[in-house]
């Protein structure tokens, strides 16, 4: 099983909460606590997620010795708009555009999906993302293109007015020109392992949404499952919590946060640079296509960042930046370690050392 070590008798009594305005960390006691902290996309260099998607809830539960599962299954959206400076979030070019008849091409106009799947540009997300990644590496490209210029211009504008306007704002008329696209991190299928009541392995602690691992996705995400994770499991958590909340007391023995002896963090430039380095490590070594060598290199580099960041965290007053960096490193480590533990290619996890992927009918490609 791809889980972290845990103790069966851990309980959650609330949370230490950082007030970003005052810089003070307050102690909030609770009978039950729910994590709804979202995904992990911001640990990659380019993502459809916002900057705040740094895996905070997953990292916190990991440090508390809760079970974290299936972190190797990171979904990469195949067609984010390639535009310098827009990386967190990158603008998403919907897959509906491929369903509409959009064709994936190299910048010179050459089609390439016929080399990878009989469904061509309509192949599933993970296959398309790997194909684009491979073509970019083969040809030394930073993007490929999506072509809808053969479609009726007015119909394209009608069906995709926002994409048309966005591309036009950067000088691209999609009715006449190719759309530059590249894959980027999109959705985390693993996370905090929960049961059918959305309760984690830590008693009195629930998790819902993208930070949770419900098992609904398996090794590959279906977009509609997110609704179940966010709404159905939230309902289950609320109903279960109502049944048990009166049996719990507040644990008033929880100490206040102690930052005595720490100093104001003046090393903002180091933290900013380390965040970029995490993104580079994850995108280079733990991206769409992986290998045991790449994954081991990622662990070695993350280990150095971990030691440096933990040392800094102990010496300075906690703020948003240092907390997020710490969480990003923890989450990057979990993705990498659990990817190394899986000795196969399955779903969204593709390792060239184990190239037979059930989703590719055992075609040994890439």
VOKOL-353935 format. One record per residue (C-alpha): x, y, z. Coordinates in nm, 2 decimals. Layout:
<atoms>
<atom xx="X" yy="Y" zz="Z"/>
...
</atoms>
This chain:
<atoms>
<atom xx="0.00" yy="0.00" zz="0.00"/>
<atom xx="0.12" yy="0.35" zz="-0.08"/>
<atom xx="0.06" yy="0.51" zz="0.26"/>
<atom xx="0.26" yy="0.69" zz="0.52"/>
<atom xx="0.34" yy="0.54" zz="0.86"/>
<atom xx="0.08" yy="0.63" zz="1.12"/>
<atom xx="-0.03" yy="0.56" zz="1.48"/>
<atom xx="-0.39" yy="0.44" zz="1.53"/>
<atom xx="-0.45" yy="0.65" zz="1.84"/>
<atom xx="-0.38" yy="1.00" zz="1.72"/>
<atom xx="-0.65" yy="1.26" zz="1.77"/>
<atom xx="-0.70" yy="1.61" zz="1.64"/>
<atom xx="-0.80" yy="1.89" zz="1.88"/>
<atom xx="-0.81" yy="2.19" zz="1.65"/>
<atom xx="-0.55" yy="2.39" zz="1.47"/>
<atom xx="-0.29" yy="2.66" zz="1.50"/>
<atom xx="-0.40" yy="2.94" zz="1.27"/>
<atom xx="-0.17" yy="3.21" zz="1.13"/>
<atom xx="-0.33" yy="3.56" zz="1.11"/>
<atom xx="-0.15" yy="3.71" zz="0.81"/>
<atom xx="-0.24" yy="4.06" zz="0.91"/>
<atom xx="-0.11" yy="4.05" zz="1.27"/>
<atom xx="0.15" yy="3.78" zz="1.21"/>
<atom xx="0.02" yy="3.61" zz="1.53"/>
<atom xx="-0.06" yy="3.24" zz="1.55"/>
<atom xx="-0.38" yy="3.17" zz="1.74"/>
<atom xx="-0.49" yy="2.84" zz="1.89"/>
<atom xx="-0.83" yy="2.72" zz="1.78"/>
<atom xx="-0.97" yy="2.43" zz="1.98"/>
<atom xx="-1.24" yy="2.22" zz="1.83"/>
<atom xx="-1.43" yy="1.90" zz="1.89"/>
<atom xx="-1.40" yy="1.81" zz="1.52"/>
<atom xx="-1.19" yy="1.95" zz="1.24"/>
<atom xx="-1.24" yy="1.94" zz="0.86"/>
<atom xx="-0.97" yy="1.98" zz="0.60"/>
<atom xx="-1.08" yy="2.14" zz="0.27"/>
<atom xx="-0.75" yy="2.28" zz="0.16"/>
<atom xx="-0.75" yy="2.20" zz="-0.21"/>
<atom xx="-0.48" yy="2.06" zz="-0.43"/>
<atom xx="-0.11" yy="2.06" zz="-0.49"/>
<atom xx="-0.06" yy="2.20" zz="-0.84"/>
<atom xx="0.15" yy="2.50" zz="-0.73"/>
<atom xx="0.44" yy="2.28" zz="-0.65"/>
<atom xx="0.50" yy="2.24" zz="-1.02"/>
<atom xx="0.65" yy="2.51" zz="-1.24"/>
<atom xx="0.33" yy="2.54" zz="-1.45"/>
<atom xx="-0.02" yy="2.46" zz="-1.33"/>
<atom xx="-0.39" yy="2.54" zz="-1.39"/>
<atom xx="-0.41" yy="2.59" zz="-1.01"/>
<atom xx="-0.37" yy="2.92" zz="-0.83"/>
<atom xx="-0.06" yy="3.00" zz="-0.62"/>
<atom xx="-0.23" yy="2.89" zz="-0.30"/>
<atom xx="-0.26" yy="2.53" zz="-0.41"/>
<atom xx="0.05" yy="2.42" zz="-0.22"/>
<atom xx="-0.09" yy="2.11" zz="-0.06"/>
<atom xx="-0.11" yy="2.26" zz="0.29"/>
<atom xx="-0.37" yy="2.02" zz="0.44"/>
<atom xx="-0.20" yy="1.71" zz="0.30"/>
<atom xx="0.14" yy="1.83" zz="0.44"/>
<atom xx="-0.01" yy="1.90" zz="0.78"/>
<atom xx="-0.18" yy="1.56" zz="0.81"/>
<atom xx="0.15" yy="1.40" zz="0.70"/>
<atom xx="0.34" yy="1.57" zz="0.97"/>
<atom xx="0.07" yy="1.46" zz="1.22"/>
<atom xx="0.13" yy="1.10" zz="1.11"/>
<atom xx="-0.20" yy="1.06" zz="0.93"/>
<atom xx="-0.23" yy="0.82" zz="0.63"/>
<atom xx="-0.15" yy="0.99" zz="0.29"/>
<atom xx="-0.22" yy="0.77" zz="-0.01"/>
<atom xx="-0.18" yy="0.76" zz="-0.39"/>
<atom xx="0.02" yy="1.08" zz="-0.42"/>
<atom xx="0.19" yy="0.95" zz="-0.74"/>
<atom xx="-0.13" yy="1.00" zz="-0.93"/>
<atom xx="-0.10" yy="1.37" zz="-1.05"/>
<atom xx="-0.32" yy="1.46" zz="-1.35"/>
<atom xx="-0.16" yy="1.69" zz="-1.60"/>
<atom xx="-0.40" yy="1.88" zz="-1.83"/>
<atom xx="-0.27" yy="1.84" zz="-2.18"/>
<atom xx="-0.36" yy="2.18" zz="-2.32"/>
<atom xx="-0.29" yy="2.49" zz="-2.11"/>
<atom xx="-0.23" yy="2.81" zz="-2.30"/>
<atom xx="0.14" yy="2.86" zz="-2.34"/>
<atom xx="0.21" yy="3.22" zz="-2.25"/>
<atom xx="0.51" yy="3.35" zz="-2.07"/>
<atom xx="0.43" yy="3.49" zz="-1.72"/>
<atom xx="0.10" yy="3.30" zz="-1.68"/>
<atom xx="0.20" yy="2.99" zz="-1.49"/>
<atom xx="0.01" yy="2.99" zz="-1.16"/>
<atom xx="-0.26" yy="2.96" zz="-1.30"/>
<atom xx="-0.19" yy="2.90" zz="-1.66"/>
<atom xx="-0.50" yy="2.96" zz="-1.87"/>
<atom xx="-0.68" yy="2.63" zz="-1.95"/>
<atom xx="-0.78" yy="2.55" zz="-2.30"/>
<atom xx="-1.08" yy="2.32" zz="-2.25"/>
<atom xx="-1.08" yy="1.96" zz="-2.38"/>
<atom xx="-1.41" yy="2.05" zz="-2.53"/>
<atom xx="-1.21" yy="2.22" zz="-2.80"/>
<atom xx="-1.06" yy="1.89" zz="-2.91"/>
<atom xx="-1.41" yy="1.74" zz="-2.89"/>
<atom xx="-1.52" yy="2.02" zz="-3.12"/>
<atom xx="-1.27" yy="1.91" zz="-3.38"/>
<atom xx="-0.94" yy="2.08" zz="-3.27"/>
<atom xx="-0.63" yy="1.90" zz="-3.40"/>
<atom xx="-0.30" yy="1.88" zz="-3.22"/>
<atom xx="-0.01" yy="1.98" zz="-3.44"/>
<atom xx="0.36" yy="2.07" zz="-3.42"/>
<atom xx="0.43" yy="2.44" zz="-3.48"/>
<atom xx="0.52" yy="2.35" zz="-3.84"/>
<atom xx="0.17" yy="2.21" zz="-3.89"/>
<atom xx="0.25" yy="1.84" zz="-3.87"/>
<atom xx="0.00" yy="1.62" zz="-3.69"/>
<atom xx="0.15" yy="1.37" zz="-3.44"/>
<atom xx="-0.13" yy="1.19" zz="-3.24"/>
<atom xx="-0.15" yy="0.91" zz="-3.50"/>
<atom xx="0.18" yy="0.79" zz="-3.35"/>
<atom xx="0.03" yy="0.74" zz="-3.01"/>
<atom xx="-0.33" yy="0.65" zz="-3.02"/>
<atom xx="-0.60" yy="0.55" zz="-3.28"/>
<atom xx="-0.83" yy="0.81" zz="-3.13"/>
<atom xx="-0.59" yy="1.08" zz="-3.24"/>
<atom xx="-0.66" yy="1.42" zz="-3.07"/>
<atom xx="-0.96" yy="1.27" zz="-2.89"/>
<atom xx="-0.75" yy="1.03" zz="-2.68"/>
<atom xx="-0.78" yy="1.05" zz="-2.30"/>
<atom xx="-0.61" yy="1.33" zz="-2.11"/>
<atom xx="-0.31" yy="1.13" zz="-1.98"/>
<atom xx="-0.23" yy="0.98" zz="-2.32"/>
<atom xx="-0.25" yy="1.32" zz="-2.49"/>
<atom xx="-0.04" yy="1.48" zz="-2.22"/>
<atom xx="0.23" yy="1.21" zz="-2.25"/>
<atom xx="0.23" yy="1.24" zz="-2.63"/>
<atom xx="0.27" yy="1.62" zz="-2.62"/>
<atom xx="0.55" yy="1.59" zz="-2.36"/>
<atom xx="0.73" yy="1.34" zz="-2.59"/>
<atom xx="0.70" yy="1.55" zz="-2.90"/>
<atom xx="0.82" yy="1.86" zz="-2.71"/>
<atom xx="1.13" yy="1.66" zz="-2.59"/>
<atom xx="1.20" yy="1.50" zz="-2.94"/>
<atom xx="1.19" yy="1.84" zz="-3.12"/>
<atom xx="1.32" yy="2.06" zz="-2.84"/>
<atom xx="1.00" yy="2.26" zz="-2.82"/>
<atom xx="0.84" yy="2.45" zz="-2.53"/>
<atom xx="0.49" yy="2.40" zz="-2.67"/>
<atom xx="0.28" yy="2.24" zz="-2.95"/>
<atom xx="-0.03" yy="2.38" zz="-3.11"/>
<atom xx="-0.41" yy="2.32" zz="-3.12"/>
<atom xx="-0.57" yy="2.40" zz="-3.45"/>
<atom xx="-0.93" yy="2.50" zz="-3.50"/>
<atom xx="-0.87" yy="2.72" zz="-3.81"/>
<atom xx="-1.05" yy="2.47" zz="-4.03"/>
<atom xx="-1.37" yy="2.52" zz="-3.83"/>
<atom xx="-1.63" yy="2.79" zz="-3.90"/>
<atom xx="-1.50" yy="3.11" zz="-3.75"/>
<atom xx="-1.83" yy="3.24" zz="-3.62"/>
<atom xx="-1.92" yy="2.90" zz="-3.47"/>
<atom xx="-1.58" yy="2.89" zz="-3.29"/>
<atom xx="-1.64" yy="3.23" zz="-3.14"/>
<atom xx="-1.99" yy="3.13" zz="-3.04"/>
<atom xx="-1.88" yy="2.80" zz="-2.87"/>
<atom xx="-1.56" yy="2.94" zz="-2.71"/>
<atom xx="-1.61" yy="3.31" zz="-2.65"/>
<atom xx="-1.38" yy="3.33" zz="-2.35"/>
<atom xx="-1.09" yy="3.14" zz="-2.51"/>
<atom xx="-1.13" yy="3.35" zz="-2.83"/>
<atom xx="-1.11" yy="3.67" zz="-2.62"/>
<atom xx="-0.82" yy="3.55" zz="-2.41"/>
<atom xx="-0.61" yy="3.45" zz="-2.71"/>
<atom xx="-0.70" yy="3.77" zz="-2.89"/>
<atom xx="-0.58" yy="3.96" zz="-2.59"/>
<atom xx="-0.23" yy="3.82" zz="-2.65"/>
<atom xx="-0.24" yy="3.87" zz="-3.02"/>
<atom xx="-0.37" yy="3.53" zz="-3.14"/>
<atom xx="-0.69" yy="3.50" zz="-3.35"/>
<atom xx="-0.78" yy="3.13" zz="-3.30"/>
<atom xx="-1.00" yy="3.14" zz="-3.61"/>
<atom xx="-0.69" yy="3.21" zz="-3.82"/>
<atom xx="-0.39" yy="3.10" zz="-3.61"/>
<atom xx="-0.28" yy="2.80" zz="-3.40"/>
<atom xx="-0.32" yy="2.81" zz="-3.02"/>
<atom xx="0.01" yy="2.74" zz="-2.85"/>
<atom xx="-0.04" yy="2.48" zz="-2.58"/>
<atom xx="0.16" yy="2.27" zz="-2.33"/>
<atom xx="0.07" yy="2.03" zz="-2.05"/>
<atom xx="0.07" yy="2.15" zz="-1.69"/>
<atom xx="-0.01" yy="2.01" zz="-1.35"/>
<atom xx="-0.39" yy="2.00" zz="-1.29"/>
<atom xx="-0.54" yy="1.77" zz="-1.03"/>
<atom xx="-0.42" yy="1.56" zz="-0.74"/>
<atom xx="-0.59" yy="1.22" zz="-0.72"/>
<atom xx="-0.43" yy="1.11" zz="-0.40"/>
<atom xx="-0.42" yy="1.28" zz="-0.06"/>
<atom xx="-0.55" yy="1.23" zz="0.29"/>
<atom xx="-0.70" yy="0.88" zz="0.31"/>
<atom xx="-1.06" yy="0.89" zz="0.43"/>
<atom xx="-1.34" yy="0.64" zz="0.49"/>
<atom xx="-1.70" yy="0.67" zz="0.37"/>
<atom xx="-1.77" yy="0.92" zz="0.64"/>
<atom xx="-1.48" yy="1.14" zz="0.51"/>
<atom xx="-1.29" yy="1.07" zz="0.83"/>
<atom xx="-0.92" yy="1.05" zz="0.81"/>
<atom xx="-0.70" yy="0.80" zz="1.00"/>
<atom xx="-0.67" yy="1.07" zz="1.27"/>
<atom xx="-0.97" yy="1.06" zz="1.49"/>
<atom xx="-1.19" yy="1.38" zz="1.49"/>
<atom xx="-1.03" yy="1.49" zz="1.16"/>
<atom xx="-1.22" yy="1.49" zz="0.83"/>
<atom xx="-1.10" yy="1.58" zz="0.48"/>
<atom xx="-1.30" yy="1.66" zz="0.17"/>
<atom xx="-1.24" yy="1.78" zz="-0.18"/>
<atom xx="-0.91" yy="1.76" zz="-0.36"/>
<atom xx="-0.70" yy="1.72" zz="-0.05"/>
<atom xx="-0.87" yy="1.39" zz="0.03"/>
<atom xx="-0.81" yy="1.05" zz="-0.11"/>
<atom xx="-1.15" yy="0.88" zz="-0.14"/>
<atom xx="-1.07" yy="0.61" zz="-0.39"/>
<atom xx="-1.32" yy="0.75" zz="-0.63"/>
<atom xx="-1.06" yy="0.84" zz="-0.89"/>
<atom xx="-0.84" yy="0.54" zz="-0.87"/>
<atom xx="-0.52" yy="0.60" zz="-1.07"/>
<atom xx="-0.69" yy="0.84" zz="-1.32"/>
<atom xx="-0.93" yy="1.13" zz="-1.26"/>
<atom xx="-1.28" yy="1.16" zz="-1.40"/>
<atom xx="-1.37" yy="1.52" zz="-1.37"/>
<atom xx="-1.72" yy="1.46" zz="-1.25"/>
<atom xx="-1.59" yy="1.27" zz="-0.95"/>
<atom xx="-1.48" yy="1.60" zz="-0.80"/>
<atom xx="-1.84" yy="1.69" zz="-0.74"/>
<atom xx="-1.88" yy="1.38" zz="-0.53"/>
<atom xx="-1.56" yy="1.45" zz="-0.33"/>
<atom xx="-1.66" yy="1.80" zz="-0.26"/>
<atom xx="-2.03" yy="1.77" zz="-0.20"/>
<atom xx="-2.13" yy="1.41" zz="-0.13"/>
<atom xx="-1.84" yy="1.35" zz="0.11"/>
<atom xx="-1.89" yy="1.69" zz="0.27"/>
<atom xx="-2.24" yy="1.59" zz="0.34"/>
<atom xx="-2.12" yy="1.26" zz="0.48"/>
<atom xx="-1.87" yy="1.43" zz="0.70"/>
<atom xx="-2.13" yy="1.67" zz="0.84"/>
<atom xx="-2.37" yy="1.39" zz="0.92"/>
<atom xx="-2.11" yy="1.18" zz="1.09"/>
<atom xx="-1.97" yy="1.47" zz="1.28"/>
<atom xx="-2.32" yy="1.56" zz="1.41"/>
<atom xx="-2.36" yy="1.21" zz="1.55"/>
<atom xx="-2.03" yy="1.21" zz="1.75"/>
<atom xx="-1.95" yy="1.57" zz="1.82"/>
<atom xx="-2.13" yy="1.58" zz="2.16"/>
<atom xx="-1.92" yy="1.28" zz="2.28"/>
<atom xx="-1.60" yy="1.49" zz="2.24"/>
<atom xx="-1.47" yy="1.75" zz="2.47"/>
<atom xx="-1.23" yy="2.04" zz="2.40"/>
<atom xx="-0.88" yy="1.95" zz="2.49"/>
<atom xx="-0.78" yy="2.26" zz="2.69"/>
<atom xx="-0.44" yy="2.12" zz="2.76"/>
<atom xx="-0.32" yy="2.21" zz="2.41"/>
<atom xx="-0.04" yy="2.46" zz="2.46"/>
<atom xx="-0.04" yy="2.80" zz="2.29"/>
<atom xx="0.20" yy="2.84" zz="1.99"/>
<atom xx="0.55" yy="2.91" zz="2.12"/>
<atom xx="0.77" yy="3.12" zz="1.89"/>
<atom xx="0.99" yy="3.25" zz="2.17"/>
<atom xx="1.34" yy="3.32" zz="2.05"/>
<atom xx="1.25" yy="3.34" zz="1.69"/>
<atom xx="1.32" yy="3.64" zz="1.47"/>
<atom xx="1.15" yy="3.82" zz="1.19"/>
<atom xx="1.21" yy="3.65" zz="0.86"/>
<atom xx="1.43" yy="3.86" zz="0.65"/>
<atom xx="1.52" yy="3.58" zz="0.40"/>
<atom xx="1.22" yy="3.64" zz="0.17"/>
<atom xx="1.45" yy="3.61" zz="-0.13"/>
<atom xx="1.57" yy="3.27" zz="-0.03"/>
<atom xx="1.21" yy="3.14" zz="0.02"/>
<atom xx="1.10" yy="3.27" zz="-0.32"/>
<atom xx="1.40" yy="3.11" zz="-0.49"/>
<atom xx="1.34" yy="2.78" zz="-0.31"/>
<atom xx="0.97" yy="2.78" zz="-0.42"/>
<atom xx="1.09" yy="2.82" zz="-0.78"/>
<atom xx="1.34" yy="2.54" zz="-0.72"/>
<atom xx="1.07" yy="2.30" zz="-0.59"/>
<atom xx="0.87" yy="2.37" zz="-0.91"/>
<atom xx="1.18" yy="2.30" zz="-1.13"/>
<atom xx="1.25" yy="1.98" zz="-0.95"/>
<atom xx="0.90" yy="1.85" zz="-0.97"/>
<atom xx="0.84" yy="1.95" zz="-1.33"/>
<atom xx="1.18" yy="1.81" zz="-1.45"/>
<atom xx="1.20" yy="1.49" zz="-1.25"/>
<atom xx="0.85" yy="1.41" zz="-1.13"/>
<atom xx="0.64" yy="1.52" zz="-1.42"/>
<atom xx="0.43" yy="1.35" zz="-1.69"/>
<atom xx="0.69" yy="1.08" zz="-1.77"/>
<atom xx="0.92" yy="0.96" zz="-1.49"/>
<atom xx="1.21" yy="0.72" zz="-1.43"/>
<atom xx="1.36" yy="0.57" zz="-1.12"/>
<atom xx="1.68" yy="0.78" zz="-1.19"/>
<atom xx="1.48" yy="1.10" zz="-1.22"/>
<atom xx="1.27" yy="1.02" zz="-0.91"/>
<atom xx="1.59" yy="0.95" zz="-0.70"/>
<atom xx="1.74" yy="1.28" zz="-0.81"/>
<atom xx="1.43" yy="1.46" zz="-0.71"/>
<atom xx="1.44" yy="1.30" zz="-0.36"/>
<atom xx="1.81" yy="1.40" zz="-0.32"/>
<atom xx="1.74" yy="1.76" zz="-0.41"/>
<atom xx="1.42" yy="1.78" zz="-0.21"/>
<atom xx="1.61" yy="1.64" zz="0.09"/>
<atom xx="1.86" yy="1.93" zz="0.08"/>
<atom xx="1.57" yy="2.19" zz="0.06"/>
<atom xx="1.39" yy="2.01" zz="0.34"/>
<atom xx="1.69" yy="2.04" zz="0.58"/>
<atom xx="1.75" yy="2.40" zz="0.49"/>
<atom xx="1.38" yy="2.50" zz="0.53"/>
<atom xx="1.33" yy="2.31" zz="0.85"/>
<atom xx="1.63" yy="2.49" zz="1.00"/>
<atom xx="1.50" yy="2.82" zz="0.88"/>
<atom xx="1.15" yy="2.74" zz="1.01"/>
<atom xx="1.29" yy="2.69" zz="1.36"/>
<atom xx="1.47" yy="3.02" zz="1.36"/>
<atom xx="1.22" yy="3.26" zz="1.22"/>
<atom xx="0.86" yy="3.37" zz="1.31"/>
<atom xx="0.62" yy="3.17" zz="1.09"/>
<atom xx="0.46" yy="3.35" zz="0.80"/>
<atom xx="0.26" yy="3.25" zz="0.50"/>
<atom xx="0.57" yy="3.21" zz="0.27"/>
<atom xx="0.78" yy="2.99" zz="0.50"/>
<atom xx="0.47" yy="2.77" zz="0.58"/>
<atom xx="0.38" yy="2.72" zz="0.22"/>
<atom xx="0.74" yy="2.64" zz="0.12"/>
<atom xx="0.76" yy="2.38" zz="0.40"/>
<atom xx="0.43" yy="2.23" zz="0.28"/>
<atom xx="0.54" yy="2.23" zz="-0.09"/>
<atom xx="0.86" yy="2.04" zz="0.00"/>
<atom xx="0.66" yy="1.78" zz="0.21"/>
<atom xx="0.41" yy="1.72" zz="-0.07"/>
<atom xx="0.68" yy="1.70" zz="-0.33"/>
<atom xx="0.86" yy="1.44" zz="-0.12"/>
<atom xx="0.53" yy="1.24" zz="-0.08"/>
<atom xx="0.46" yy="1.24" zz="-0.46"/>
<atom xx="0.82" yy="1.14" zz="-0.54"/>
<atom xx="0.85" yy="0.87" zz="-0.27"/>
<atom xx="0.52" yy="0.71" zz="-0.35"/>
<atom xx="0.60" yy="0.72" zz="-0.72"/>
<atom xx="0.92" yy="0.53" zz="-0.65"/>
<atom xx="0.73" yy="0.27" zz="-0.45"/>
<atom xx="0.50" yy="0.19" zz="-0.74"/>
<atom xx="0.68" yy="-0.06" zz="-0.96"/>
<atom xx="0.45" yy="-0.02" zz="-1.25"/>
<atom xx="0.30" yy="0.23" zz="-1.49"/>
<atom xx="-0.07" yy="0.28" zz="-1.41"/>
<atom xx="-0.32" yy="0.56" zz="-1.48"/>
<atom xx="-0.15" yy="0.90" zz="-1.44"/>
<atom xx="0.18" yy="0.75" zz="-1.32"/>
<atom xx="0.41" yy="0.66" zz="-1.60"/>
<atom xx="0.76" yy="0.53" zz="-1.54"/>
<atom xx="0.98" yy="0.44" zz="-1.83"/>
<atom xx="1.14" yy="0.17" zz="-1.62"/>
<atom xx="0.80" yy="-0.01" zz="-1.61"/>
<atom xx="0.66" yy="0.09" zz="-1.96"/>
<atom xx="0.36" yy="-0.14" zz="-1.99"/>
<atom xx="0.07" yy="0.08" zz="-1.91"/>
<atom xx="-0.28" yy="-0.07" zz="-1.89"/>
<atom xx="-0.42" yy="0.24" zz="-2.04"/>
<atom xx="-0.21" yy="0.19" zz="-2.35"/>
<atom xx="-0.30" yy="-0.18" zz="-2.40"/>
<atom xx="0.06" yy="-0.27" zz="-2.32"/>
<atom xx="0.21" yy="-0.06" zz="-2.61"/>
<atom xx="0.57" yy="0.01" zz="-2.52"/>
<atom xx="0.61" yy="0.36" zz="-2.63"/>
<atom xx="0.74" yy="0.70" zz="-2.50"/>
</atoms>
